[in-house]
Amino acid sequence: MAEWSQQDVHKHMHVYSSDHEGLGHVEEAYEDSFKIAKGLIFHKDRYIPYSAITSIDKDRIQLTLSAEVAKEKEWDLRPDYENHPGDPTQLLYDRGHGVHDPFDETNTDAERV
């Protein structure tokens, strides 16, 4: 399974759910996630972790999530490690929403950064 990162994602790429529904376009790419701007599908901005990507083909990102699941996820806040490193509230939020935690010392997957 491929590991995707900020180097693979750029502004204006089109994002699709696993059921091929267009979710929007990439507004911004960050170290840990990318932002899909609010629009018809999302009524507020969403920050999607790179671990939710199945494939990337040119300007198309395919997610592992169905459109319905993507709408239900509460990824409306980007992890804020830069300003709150080790903040237990931020870490708890992230872990509960499937966001990779770079400060998780119990993480046995040492290759992930």
Secondary structure by P-SEA (a helix, b strand, c coil): ccccccccccccbbbbccccccccccccccccccccccccccccbbbbcccccccccccbbbbcccaaaaaacccccccccccccccaaaaaaaaaacccccccccccccccc
